[in-house]
Amino acid sequence: MKPIFIIFILVFLITLYILYSGSYNYFRKNTSDKMWKSWGIQTSYWEGVVILSFGITTVVVLLLKTIIL
């Protein structure tokens, strides 16, 4: 059980970084500085990135588990 947990954490961190690096500049450019500095926009952004990363991680780990194990 521990190897799948470690794989899950690694895949989650990798997808989180990929989603962050691909979308941060896009969303930062499309919102004004005043709007971006408010916590509401940043919280929504990070909430969306984490939820998408968790979903992608779940799918990848389930595929790995069915293929490998």
C-alpha positions as CSV (number, residue, x, y, z in Angstrom):
1,M,0.0,0.0,0.0
2,K,2.8,2.4,0.7
3,P,4.3,2.4,-2.8
4,I,1.0,3.4,-4.3
5,F,0.7,6.2,-1.8
6,I,4.2,7.5,-2.6
7,I,3.4,7.3,-6.3
8,F,0.1,9.2,-5.7
9,I,1.9,12.0,-3.9
10,L,4.6,12.2,-6.6
11,V,2.1,12.3,-9.5
12,F,0.0,14.9,-7.6
13,L,2.9,17.2,-7.1
14,I,4.0,16.8,-10.7
15,T,0.6,17.5,-12.1
16,L,0.1,20.4,-9.7
17,Y,3.4,22.0,-10.9
18,I,2.5,21.4,-14.6
19,L,-1.0,23.0,-14.2
20,Y,0.5,25.9,-12.2
21,S,3.3,26.6,-14.7
22,G,0.9,26.4,-17.6
23,S,-2.0,28.5,-16.3
24,Y,-0.6,31.0,-13.8
25,N,0.7,33.6,-16.4
26,Y,-2.5,33.2,-18.4
27,F,-4.8,34.0,-15.5
28,R,-2.5,36.6,-14.1
29,K,-2.6,38.5,-17.4
30,N,-6.3,38.3,-17.8
31,T,-7.1,39.9,-14.4
32,S,-6.1,43.3,-13.2
33,D,-3.5,43.7,-10.4
34,K,-6.1,45.1,-8.0
35,M,-8.3,42.1,-8.6
36,W,-5.5,39.5,-8.4
37,K,-4.3,40.9,-5.1
38,S,-7.6,40.2,-3.5
39,W,-7.8,36.8,-1.8
40,G,-11.0,35.8,-3.6
41,I,-9.3,35.4,-7.0
42,Q,-6.2,33.7,-5.7
43,T,-8.2,31.3,-3.6
44,S,-10.4,30.3,-6.5
45,Y,-7.4,29.9,-8.8
46,W,-5.6,27.6,-6.3
47,E,-8.7,25.7,-5.5
48,G,-9.3,25.0,-9.2
49,V,-5.7,23.9,-9.8
50,V,-5.7,21.6,-6.8
51,I,-9.0,20.0,-7.7
52,L,-7.9,19.4,-11.4
53,S,-4.5,18.0,-10.2
54,F,-6.3,15.7,-7.8
55,G,-8.6,14.4,-10.5
56,I,-5.8,13.9,-13.0
57,T,-3.7,12.2,-10.3
58,T,-6.6,9.8,-9.5
59,V,-7.1,8.8,-13.1
60,V,-3.3,8.3,-13.7
61,V,-2.9,6.2,-10.5
62,L,-5.9,4.1,-11.3
63,L,-4.6,3.5,-14.8
64,L,-1.2,2.6,-13.4
65,K,-2.7,0.3,-10.8
66,T,-4.8,-1.6,-13.4
67,I,-2.0,-1.9,-15.9
68,I,0.9,-2.7,-13.6
69,L,-0.8,-4.5,-10.7
